[in-house]
């Protein structure tokens, strides 16, 4: 089921991603959903592809998603360095 707007996205997407990331998710999901017509796991595949598309441009920073270039630098000790 393609999504017509961000308001139609699942709560797990709406509640966690900023608006631009939701746009990316929706576009990728809709494209993948159409591309995998006839496959039994079509919806699952489309969701996986959509999350992968978001992860190309956004990263998790604690409990929020931020543009990949805007991530805060790690605090001393957070990067595994000794």
C-alpha positions in Angstrom: 0.0 0.0 0.0 1.7 3.2 -1.2 1.7 6.2 1.1 0.0 9.4 -0.3 1.4 11.7 2.3 3.7 11.6 5.4 0.5 11.6 7.6 -0.2 8.1 6.2 3.2 6.7 7.3 3.3 4.2 10.2 3.6 5.7 13.7 7.1 4.2 14.0 8.2 6.4 11.2 6.2 9.6 11.9 7.2 9.6 15.6 10.9 9.2 15.0 12.0 10.8 11.8 12.1 14.5 10.9 9.9 15.7 8.0 12.6 15.5 5.3 13.5 12.0 6.4 9.9 11.0 6.2 9.8 12.4 2.6 12.7 10.2 1.8 11.1 7.1 3.5 7.8 7.6 1.7 9.4 8.1 -1.8 11.6 5.1 -1.4 8.8 2.9 0.0 6.4 3.8 -2.8 9.1 3.1 -5.5 10.1 -0.2 -3.9 6.5 -1.2 -3.4 5.8 -0.7 -7.1 9.1 -2.3 -8.2 8.4 -5.5 -6.2 4.8 -6.1 -7.4 3.8 -9.7 -7.3 6.3 -10.7 -4.6 4.9 -12.2 -1.4 7.1 -10.2 0.9 6.6 -7.0 -1.1 5.6 -4.7 1.9 8.5 -6.0 4.1 11.0 -5.5 1.3 9.7 -1.9 0.6 10.0 -1.0 4.3 13.6 -2.3 4.4 14.5 -0.4 1.3 12.9 2.8 2.7 14.9 2.6 6.0 18.0 2.0 4.0 17.3 5.1 2.0 16.8 7.2 5.1 20.1 5.8 6.6 22.0 7.2 3.5 21.1 10.7 4.5 20.4 10.5 8.3 22.0 9.0 11.3 20.8 8.3 14.8 22.2 10.7 17.4 21.0 9.3 20.7 17.2 9.1 20.4 16.8 11.4 17.4 17.6 11.2 13.6 19.8 14.0 12.3 21.2 14.7 8.8 24.4 12.7 8.4 26.6 15.8 8.2 25.1 17.4 11.3 26.0 14.7 13.8 27.6 16.0 17.0 31.2 15.0 17.5 31.6 12.2 20.1 32.4 13.2 23.6 35.8 12.0 24.9 35.6 8.3 25.5 32.5 7.8 23.4 34.5 6.9 20.3 36.3 4.0 21.8 39.6 5.8 22.0 41.7 5.4 25.1 
